[in-house]
Amino acid sequence: MVRTIQAISRLGLQIAIRQRYVKKLKTNLYEIRSIQGNNIQRGIYFHLEESNYFITHGFTKKTDKTPQREIDHAKSIRDGKIRRHRDEEKL
């Protein structure tokens, strides 16, 4: 997964999307795809601010379709993190 993140950082998001390292799931919610042999790992992340991104969690996936429970879990983490971040900015 770390190698995939490094490749995304080096190539840029648009090229990473074209090369299928990254898949947009929902508004401000993306999936990182890392394949090493038969091992398929996924990580879900979102953009927080400027050049800061936040990885919500990772999981092993057997099919191309992302399970809805993983998306819901990531959305919950994203919404809480953004809410806390905005509250901290107000202080």
C-alpha positions in Angstrom: 0.0 0.0 0.0 2.9 2.4 0.8 4.4 1.9 -2.7 1.0 2.7 -4.2 0.6 5.9 -2.2 4.1 6.9 -3.2 3.3 6.3 -6.8 0.1 8.4 -6.5 2.1 11.2 -4.9 4.8 11.1 -7.6 2.4 10.8 -10.6 -0.4 13.1 -9.4 -4.0 12.3 -8.8 -5.3 12.6 -12.4 -2.7 10.2 -13.8 -3.3 7.9 -10.8 -7.0 7.8 -11.7 -6.3 7.0 -15.3 -3.9 4.2 -14.2 -6.6 2.9 -11.9 -4.6 3.4 -8.7 -7.5 5.6 -7.5 -11.2 5.3 -7.9 -13.7 8.1 -6.9 -16.4 6.6 -4.7 -18.5 9.6 -3.5 -18.0 13.3 -3.1 -14.6 13.7 -1.4 -14.2 10.0 -0.9 -11.7 7.9 -2.9 -10.4 4.4 -2.9 -6.7 3.5 -3.3 -6.1 0.3 -5.1 -3.0 -1.7 -4.3 -2.4 -5.1 -5.9 0.6 -7.2 -5.1 0.3 -10.6 -6.8 -2.9 -12.2 -5.5 -3.2 -9.8 -2.6 -5.6 -6.9 -3.3 -5.7 -4.2 -0.6 -7.8 -1.1 -0.6 -7.7 2.1 1.4 -10.3 4.8 1.5 -9.3 8.4 1.9 -10.6 12.0 1.6 -9.2 15.5 1.1 -9.0 17.5 4.4 -7.4 20.8 3.3 -4.6 22.1 1.1 -2.3 19.2 0.5 -3.6 17.1 3.5 -5.4 13.9 2.9 -6.7 11.5 5.5 -6.9 7.7 5.1 -10.0 6.4 6.9 -9.2 2.7 6.9 -7.9 -0.2 4.8 -9.4 -3.6 3.9 -8.9 -6.6 1.7 -11.3 -6.8 -1.3 -12.1 -9.8 -3.5 -14.3 -8.1 -6.2 -14.2 -4.8 -8.1 -17.3 -3.4 -6.3 -16.6 -1.6 -3.0 -18.8 -3.0 -0.2 -21.4 -0.4 0.9 -20.5 -1.0 4.6 -16.9 0.1 3.8 -18.1 3.2 2.1 -20.5 4.0 5.0 -17.7 3.4 7.6 -15.4 5.8 5.7 -18.2 8.5 5.3 -18.8 8.3 9.1 -15.0 8.8 9.8 -14.8 11.6 7.2 -17.8 13.5 8.5 -16.5 13.3 12.1 -13.0 14.4 11.2 -14.2 17.3 9.1 -16.5 18.4 11.9 -13.7 18.3 14.5 -11.3 20.1 12.2 -13.8 22.9 11.7 -14.4 23.1 15.4 -10.7 23.4 16.0 -10.4 26.2 13.5 -13.0 28.2 15.4 -10.9 28.2 18.6 
